[in-house]
Amino acid sequence: MGRAGWILGLCMGLCACGSREARFVEDIPWRAEGHWLIADLHSHSRYSDGTKTPQELAAMARRNGCDVLAITDHGDRKVKTLSPEFFAELVAARQAEPALVMMVGLEWNVPPYQGREHMGILPGEAAREALIEFRRRFEAEGATAEEALRWLAQTPATRDAVLIYNHPSRADKDAGENERDLKAWRGLNPALSILEGGPGHQGLAPDKAYTGIKPMVDGWDAAVAEVGGVWDAALDRGEPVWGALASSDYHNPAMDREPCAFGRTHFFGAGRSETEILAALRAGSFWAEQGRLLKSLDFRIEAKGLGGPALPGSTLAAPADAPLHLHIAAQPEATWPLDIEIIGNGLDGKAAVLHTGRLSAKFPELFWQPPPLKPGADGRSAYFRVRISGMDAEGTRRVAYSNAIRVRVE
């Protein structure tokens, strides 16, 4: 549908009877006046198994356009993660790169997997001592995931931590492992709401970076890239799970691309403070790309009654036949065209590619109005998310993802 037809359809929808109006169930509070920042939330220093100092990581991150960098050293007991020496160097790094927001987290070895499964923990600076105590308790022999996740949920300093399922499929031994773990871990602590869809170690060949039974798909973890896979299954159940996160997982130049040089997460938050950054992550207010595919991505749903667009992370409520208008606009970093896939479960209640299109310099926007919605497995809502693919500056196919917008069907 062209722009003129879309505007006509929107106007007709805005003239519909009041009973067909949409409303926000969960809005992005900073929707009207937020700020875009670029982040890498997974990197390692010489205080675990990386090779760089915090200051060297910070310099690389700023050189590549990062606004936010999280150092998430491994929790293994034999390394100096979260040590006084580390925090002393962190102070120097922050002084050297004042324009960079530097966050401290932990990459936890989730038991009983003996290093096969990792979870990123970002609790905020105020929780420093609690994070040190978490490592002491739950990187120890005999620790369990159940005890650890409950401790994070019940400890005031870490109750609002952002938990990230890092590189979910990297070392899986069976196809159902990710979904079982995600269900179990979220049942213990729903703060686990992010899948690292765009994993690091992109300096290695895929068969060396990912040794499990599911290989990467165009550089993305299968848990996120497979339509109907782990991410879609969670969204279909009505869960607020976000998979549009890309990181460097930087350790050293032989294995990894530098922070923000390849995998970049763009998030829309109320500001630059650590509290505001964590709030945006919890809300799902971000999208991600690899290979410098995009300069910008705007995905929104407009409908009568909202008073403004619904953005990724939002939930709106509307009658099944209420006119919903999906709008996607993007600008490439290198070259047109960009191929668009709208993924969701709103047509027949099952995850699928619902609509496709192509953006070009002449037509840089896509508009689509879905037919009446059918809810998914939760019996009451549908969702839409976007995948964009195109060529980078070297002519290699790259992919970007948005998070989902949910529609509660009334």
BELTA-V331571 format. One record per residue. N is the residue number from 0. RES is the residue in one letter. SS is DSSP state (~ for helix, > for strand, _ for the rest). Layout:
BEGIN
n->N res->RES ss->SS
n->N res->RES ss->SS
END
This chain:
BEGIN
n->0 res->M ss->_
n->1 res->G ss->_
n->2 res->R ss->~
n->3 res->A ss->~
n->4 res->G ss->~
n->5 res->W ss->~
n->6 res->I ss->~
n->7 res->L ss->~
n->8 res->G ss->~
n->9 res->L ss->~
n->10 res->C ss->~
n->11 res->M ss->~
n->12 res->G ss->~
n->13 res->L ss->~
n->14 res->C ss->_
n->15 res->A ss->_
n->16 res->C ss->_
n->17 res->G ss->~
n->18 res->S ss->~
n->19 res->R ss->~
n->20 res->E ss->_
n->21 res->A ss->_
n->22 res->R ss->>
n->23 res->F ss->>
n->24 res->V ss->>
n->25 res->E ss->>
n->26 res->D ss->_
n->27 res->I ss->_
n->28 res->P ss->_
n->29 res->W ss->_
n->30 res->R ss->_
n->31 res->A ss->_
n->32 res->E ss->_
n->33 res->G ss->_
n->34 res->H ss->>
n->35 res->W ss->>
n->36 res->L ss->>
n->37 res->I ss->>
n->38 res->A ss->>
n->39 res->D ss->>
n->40 res->L ss->_
n->41 res->H ss->_
n->42 res->S ss->>
n->43 res->H ss->_
n->44 res->S ss->_
n->45 res->R ss->_
n->46 res->Y ss->_
n->47 res->S ss->_
n->48 res->D ss->_
n->49 res->G ss->_
n->50 res->T ss->_
n->51 res->K ss->_
n->52 res->T ss->_
n->53 res->P ss->~
n->54 res->Q ss->~
n->55 res->E ss->~
n->56 res->L ss->~
n->57 res->A ss->~
n->58 res->A ss->~
n->59 res->M ss->~
n->60 res->A ss->~
n->61 res->R ss->~
n->62 res->R ss->~
n->63 res->N ss->_
n->64 res->G ss->_
n->65 res->C ss->_
n->66 res->D ss->_
n->67 res->V ss->>
n->68 res->L ss->>
n->69 res->A ss->>
n->70 res->I ss->>
n->71 res->T ss->_
n->72 res->D ss->_
n->73 res->H ss->>
n->74 res->G ss->_
n->75 res->D ss->_
n->76 res->R ss->_
n->77 res->K ss->_
n->78 res->V ss->_
n->79 res->K ss->_
n->80 res->T ss->_
n->81 res->L ss->_
n->82 res->S ss->_
n->83 res->P ss->~
n->84 res->E ss->~
n->85 res->F ss->~
n->86 res->F ss->~
n->87 res->A ss->~
n->88 res->E ss->~
n->89 res->L ss->~
n->90 res->V ss->~
n->91 res->A ss->~
n->92 res->A ss->~
n->93 res->R ss->~
n->94 res->Q ss->~
n->95 res->A ss->~
n->96 res->E ss->_
n->97 res->P ss->_
n->98 res->A ss->_
n->99 res->L ss->_
n->100 res->V ss->>
n->101 res->M ss->>
n->102 res->M ss->>
n->103 res->V ss->>
n->104 res->G ss->_
n->105 res->L ss->>
n->106 res->E ss->>
n->107 res->W ss->>
n->108 res->N ss->>
n->109 res->V ss->_
n->110 res->P ss->_
n->111 res->P ss->_
n->112 res->Y ss->_
n->113 res->Q ss->_
n->114 res->G ss->_
n->115 res->R ss->_
n->116 res->E ss->_
n->117 res->H ss->>
n->118 res->M ss->>
n->119 res->G ss->>
n->120 res->I ss->>
n->121 res->L ss->>
n->122 res->P ss->_
n->123 res->G ss->_
n->124 res->E ss->~
n->125 res->A ss->~
n->126 res->A ss->~
n->127 res->R ss->~
n->128 res->E ss->~
n->129 res->A ss->~
n->130 res->L ss->~
n->131 res->I ss->~
n->132 res->E ss->~
n->133 res->F ss->~
n->134 res->R ss->~
n->135 res->R ss->~
n->136 res->R ss->~
n->137 res->F ss->~
n->138 res->E ss->_
n->139 res->A ss->_
n->140 res->E ss->_
n->141 res->G ss->_
n->142 res->A ss->_
n->143 res->T ss->_
n->144 res->A ss->~
n->145 res->E ss->~
n->146 res->E ss->~
n->147 res->A ss->~
n->148 res->L ss->~
n->149 res->R ss->~
n->150 res->W ss->~
n->151 res->L ss->~
n->152 res->A ss->~
n->153 res->Q ss->~
n->154 res->T ss->_
n->155 res->P ss->~
n->156 res->A ss->~
n->157 res->T ss->~
n->158 res->R ss->_
n->159 res->D ss->_
n->160 res->A ss->_
n->161 res->V ss->>
n->162 res->L ss->>
n->163 res->I ss->>
n->164 res->Y ss->>
n->165 res->N ss->>
n->166 res->H ss->_
n->167 res->P ss->_
n->168 res->S ss->_
n->169 res->R ss->_
n->170 res->A ss->_
n->171 res->D ss->_
n->172 res->K ss->_
n->173 res->D ss->_
n->174 res->A ss->_
n->175 res->G ss->_
n->176 res->E ss->~
n->177 res->N ss->~
n->178 res->E ss->~
n->179 res->R ss->~
n->180 res->D ss->~
n->181 res->L ss->~
n->182 res->K ss->~
n->183 res->A ss->~
n->184 res->W ss->~
n->185 res->R ss->~
n->186 res->G ss->~
n->187 res->L ss->~
n->188 res->N ss->_
n->189 res->P ss->_
n->190 res->A ss->_
n->191 res->L ss->>
n->192 res->S ss->>
n->193 res->I ss->>
n->194 res->L ss->>
n->195 res->E ss->_
n->196 res->G ss->_
n->197 res->G ss->>
n->198 res->P ss->_
n->199 res->G ss->_
n->200 res->H ss->_
n->201 res->Q ss->_
n->202 res->G ss->_
n->203 res->L ss->_
n->204 res->A ss->_
n->205 res->P ss->~
n->206 res->D ss->~
n->207 res->K ss->~
n->208 res->A ss->~
n->209 res->Y ss->_
n->210 res->T ss->_
n->211 res->G ss->_
n->212 res->I ss->_
n->213 res->K ss->_
n->214 res->P ss->_
n->215 res->M ss->_
n->216 res->V ss->>
n->217 res->D ss->_
n->218 res->G ss->_
n->219 res->W ss->>
n->220 res->D ss->_
n->221 res->A ss->~
n->222 res->A ss->~
n->223 res->V ss->~
n->224 res->A ss->~
n->225 res->E ss->_
n->226 res->V ss->_
n->227 res->G ss->_
n->228 res->G ss->_
n->229 res->V ss->~
n->230 res->W ss->~
n->231 res->D ss->~
n->232 res->A ss->~
n->233 res->A ss->~
n->234 res->L ss->~
n->235 res->D ss->~
n->236 res->R ss->_
n->237 res->G ss->_
n->238 res->E ss->_
n->239 res->P ss->_
n->240 res->V ss->_
n->241 res->W ss->>
n->242 res->G ss->_
n->243 res->A ss->_
n->244 res->L ss->_
n->245 res->A ss->>
n->246 res->S ss->_
n->247 res->S ss->_
n->248 res->D ss->_
n->249 res->Y ss->>
n->250 res->H ss->_
n->251 res->N ss->_
n->252 res->P ss->_
n->253 res->A ss->_
n->254 res->M ss->_
n->255 res->D ss->_
n->256 res->R ss->_
n->257 res->E ss->_
n->258 res->P ss->_
n->259 res->C ss->_
n->260 res->A ss->_
n->261 res->F ss->_
n->262 res->G ss->>
n->263 res->R ss->>
n->264 res->T ss->>
n->265 res->H ss->>
n->266 res->F ss->>
n->267 res->F ss->>
n->268 res->G ss->>
n->269 res->A ss->_
n->270 res->G ss->_
n->271 res->R ss->_
n->272 res->S ss->_
n->273 res->E ss->~
n->274 res->T ss->~
n->275 res->E ss->~
n->276 res->I ss->~
n->277 res->L ss->~
n->278 res->A ss->~
n->279 res->A ss->~
n->280 res->L ss->~
n->281 res->R ss->~
n->282 res->A ss->~
n->283 res->G ss->_
n->284 res->S ss->_
n->285 res->F ss->>
n->286 res->W ss->>
n->287 res->A ss->>
n->288 res->E ss->>
n->289 res->Q ss->>
n->290 res->G ss->_
n->291 res->R ss->_
n->292 res->L ss->_
n->293 res->L ss->>
n->294 res->K ss->>
n->295 res->S ss->>
n->296 res->L ss->>
n->297 res->D ss->>
n->298 res->F ss->>
n->299 res->R ss->>
n->300 res->I ss->>
n->301 res->E ss->>
n->302 res->A ss->_
n->303 res->K ss->_
n->304 res->G ss->_
n->305 res->L ss->_
n->306 res->G ss->_
n->307 res->G ss->_
n->308 res->P ss->_
n->309 res->A ss->>
n->310 res->L ss->>
n->311 res->P ss->_
n->312 res->G ss->_
n->313 res->S ss->_
n->314 res->T ss->>
n->315 res->L ss->>
n->316 res->A ss->>
n->317 res->A ss->>
n->318 res->P ss->_
n->319 res->A ss->_
n->320 res->D ss->_
n->321 res->A ss->_
n->322 res->P ss->_
n->323 res->L ss->_
n->324 res->H ss->>
n->325 res->L ss->>
n->326 res->H ss->>
n->327 res->I ss->>
n->328 res->A ss->>
n->329 res->A ss->>
n->330 res->Q ss->>
n->331 res->P ss->>
n->332 res->E ss->_
n->333 res->A ss->_
n->334 res->T ss->_
n->335 res->W ss->_
n->336 res->P ss->_
n->337 res->L ss->>
n->338 res->D ss->>
n->339 res->I ss->>
n->340 res->E ss->>
n->341 res->I ss->>
n->342 res->I ss->>
n->343 res->G ss->>
n->344 res->N ss->_
n->345 res->G ss->_
n->346 res->L ss->_
n->347 res->D ss->_
n->348 res->G ss->_
n->349 res->K ss->_
n->350 res->A ss->_
n->351 res->A ss->>
n->352 res->V ss->>
n->353 res->L ss->>
n->354 res->H ss->>
n->355 res->T ss->>
n->356 res->G ss->>
n->357 res->R ss->>
n->358 res->L ss->>
n->359 res->S ss->_
n->360 res->A ss->_
n->361 res->K ss->_
n->362 res->F ss->_
n->363 res->P ss->_
n->364 res->E ss->>
n->365 res->L ss->>
n->366 res->F ss->>
n->367 res->W ss->>
n->368 res->Q ss->_
n->369 res->P ss->_
n->370 res->P ss->_
n->371 res->P ss->_
n->372 res->L ss->_
n->373 res->K ss->_
n->374 res->P ss->_
n->375 res->G ss->_
n->376 res->A ss->_
n->377 res->D ss->_
n->378 res->G ss->_
n->379 res->R ss->_
n->380 res->S ss->>
n->381 res->A ss->>
n->382 res->Y ss->>
n->383 res->F ss->>
n->384 res->R ss->>
n->385 res->V ss->>
n->386 res->R ss->>
n->387 res->I ss->>
n->388 res->S ss->>
n->389 res->G ss->>
n->390 res->M ss->>
n->391 res->D ss->_
n->392 res->A ss->_
n->393 res->E ss->_
n->394 res->G ss->_
n->395 res->T ss->_
n->396 res->R ss->>
n->397 res->R ss->>
n->398 res->V ss->>
n->399 res->A ss->>
n->400 res->Y ss->>
n->401 res->S ss->>
n->402 res->N ss->_
n->403 res->A ss->_
n->404 res->I ss->>
n->405 res->R ss->>
n->406 res->V ss->>
n->407 res->R ss->>
n->408 res->V ss->>
n->409 res->E ss->_
END
